[in-house]
Amino acid sequence: MPVWLLKLDERLPLRYSFWLASAAGLVIGLFTWFAFGSDSGAVAALLCGTLTLVGVHDVLQKPRAVLRNYPVIGHLRYLLEFIRPEIRQYFLESDQEAAPFSRQQRSLVYQRAKGDADKRPFGTQSDVSATGHEWLNQSIAPTELSSQDFRVDIGSAASCTQPYSASVFNISAMSFGSLSAQAILALNAGARRGGFAHDTGEGSVSRHHRVHGGDLIWEIGSGYFGCRDADGRFDEARFAQTACDPQIKLIEVKLSQGAKPGHGGVLPGAKVTPEIAEARGVPPWTECNSPARHSAFDSPLGLLQFVERLRRPG
Ligand SMILES: Cc1cc2nc3c(=O)[nH]c(=O)nc-3n(C[C@H](O)[C@H](O)[C@H](O)COP(=O)(O)O)c2cc1C
C-alpha cells in the first residue's frame, strides 16, 4: 500500500470508507434537495442518512466485531452468509453433488411424483471413468428374474421359529410421538401395499400401527416401552403379549441413543399424551426417559442372553 494511503488510514481508517461515503452522500443529498428542490436528492439523503445511522449503530454495538470494525459494509458478510445455501444450491453445486441427495436424484423424484417423463436421452452426465463409478453391463445372455421383489431371509430355522422374508426396502425407525398418528397410519398403509416392514421406533406399537396391518419391526430401546414394569425395567410377560402378535415380524434391540450417545433421551411430560402413554406403557403427562444404557444386560454376552430371552419368552 502506498505510504500516503497508510498515513491516511492511520487518521481515517479505510475500513470506514463505505460509512463515510454514506455520510458524504447524505450531505450532498440534503444540499441538492434543499438548494434545488431535487426529488432524487431527497431519496439519496434518505437512503444515505439511513446507512449513516446504521454505521453509527455498528460502531457503538459490541457483540459483533465485524460490524464494529467495518460499519455498514460489514452487513454484506451477514447477508451473503444468509443466502449462502441458496447460492451454493442454485449456482455452485453440481447436479451430482450429494448433500444428502443430489439435484439429479431430487429432480427424478419430482418428475416421477408429477407423472412427468423421467428419462433423458443422449447418454449419461456421470463421469464413467471416475474411480468408484459403478454400472450395469449388458449381457449377451440375459436371464429372466422370477421376481423384482428383492427380499432377504432373516432368522434361520435353527435359531428361530418364525424366520421372516424381509424386503430390502423398509421404513426406518420413527416413533409414534415423534411422528403424528396420520404419519404412522400413512407409513403403515404404505408398508402393507409395498410388502415391506415398518419399524416402530423406540415408542413401541401404537394403535395406529395396527389399523392397516403392515408388517412391523418392534424396536426395543433402553426405556423398554411397551414391555416395561412400573420401574421402567424389562417385563418379559408384557413383552410376550405384544411379541406374539402376528403383525410383528421382527424385534430390534436398540443399544443406545445414536443422536445422543451417553445421554439417553427424554420425552417431556407435556408431550406424553394418553395415546402415547398407552403405546409406551407409561403414565400420561409424566416425563418419560430412555436411559443411556440398558438395565437388562451390561455386556456383549449379556446382550446375546437377552436376545435368547426375547426369542423364547416365558
Ligand atoms: C422423526 C424421527 C424419529 C426417529 N425415531 C427413531 C427411533 O425411535 N429409533 C431409532 O432407532 N431411530 C429413530 N430415528 C432415526 C431414523 O430411524 C434413521 O436412522 C435416521 O433418520 C437416519 O436415516 P435418514 O438419513 O434416512 O433420515 C428417527 C428419525 C426421525 C427423523
PDBQT file of the ligand as one rigid body, heavy atoms in Angstrom, charges set to zero:
ROOT
HETATM    1  C1  LIG A 401     -38.753 -38.197  13.465  1.00  0.00    +0.000 C 
HETATM    2  C2  LIG A 401     -37.690 -39.253  13.669  1.00  0.00    +0.000 A 
HETATM    3  C3  LIG A 401     -37.815 -40.159  14.677  1.00  0.00    +0.000 A 
HETATM    4  C4  LIG A 401     -36.866 -41.150  14.879  1.00  0.00    +0.000 A 
HETATM    5  N1  LIG A 401     -37.025 -42.062  15.873  1.00  0.00    +0.000 NA
HETATM    6  C5  LIG A 401     -36.142 -43.074  15.984  1.00  0.00    +0.000 A 
HETATM    7  C6  LIG A 401     -36.337 -44.090  16.945  1.00  0.00    +0.000 A 
HETATM    8  O1  LIG A 401     -37.296 -44.096  17.711  1.00  0.00    +0.000 OA
HETATM    9  N2  LIG A 401     -35.424 -45.087  16.998  1.00  0.00    +0.000 N 
HETATM   10  C7  LIG A 401     -34.334 -45.148  16.152  1.00  0.00    +0.000 A 
HETATM   11  O2  LIG A 401     -33.544 -46.102  16.229  1.00  0.00    +0.000 OA
HETATM   12  N3  LIG A 401     -34.131 -44.193  15.224  1.00  0.00    +0.000 NA
HETATM   13  C8  LIG A 401     -35.003 -43.162  15.120  1.00  0.00    +0.000 A 
HETATM   14  N4  LIG A 401     -34.815 -42.215  14.156  1.00  0.00    +0.000 N 
HETATM   15  C9  LIG A 401     -33.648 -42.343  13.262  1.00  0.00    +0.000 C 
HETATM   16  C10 LIG A 401     -34.068 -42.963  11.912  1.00  0.00    +0.000 C 
HETATM   17  O3  LIG A 401     -34.543 -44.269  12.084  1.00  0.00    +0.000 OA
HETATM   18  C11 LIG A 401     -32.886 -43.001  10.949  1.00  0.00    +0.000 C 
HETATM   19  O4  LIG A 401     -31.889 -43.839  11.421  1.00  0.00    +0.000 OA
HETATM   20  C12 LIG A 401     -32.291 -41.647  10.745  1.00  0.00    +0.000 C 
HETATM   21  O5  LIG A 401     -33.314 -40.716  10.453  1.00  0.00    +0.000 OA
HETATM   22  C13 LIG A 401     -31.233 -41.665   9.620  1.00  0.00    +0.000 C 
HETATM   23  O6  LIG A 401     -31.800 -42.054   8.409  1.00  0.00    +0.000 OA
HETATM   24  P1  LIG A 401     -32.119 -40.977   7.252  1.00  0.00    +0.000 P 
HETATM   25  O7  LIG A 401     -30.776 -40.429   6.866  1.00  0.00    +0.000 OA
HETATM   26  O8  LIG A 401     -32.767 -41.778   6.173  1.00  0.00    +0.000 OA
HETATM   27  O9  LIG A 401     -33.025 -39.931   7.864  1.00  0.00    +0.000 OA
HETATM   28  C14 LIG A 401     -35.746 -41.218  13.992  1.00  0.00    +0.000 A 
HETATM   29  C15 LIG A 401     -35.631 -40.303  12.964  1.00  0.00    +0.000 A 
HETATM   30  C16 LIG A 401     -36.562 -39.339  12.793  1.00  0.00    +0.000 A 
HETATM   31  C17 LIG A 401     -36.397 -38.343  11.663  1.00  0.00    +0.000 C 
ENDROOT
TORSDOF 0
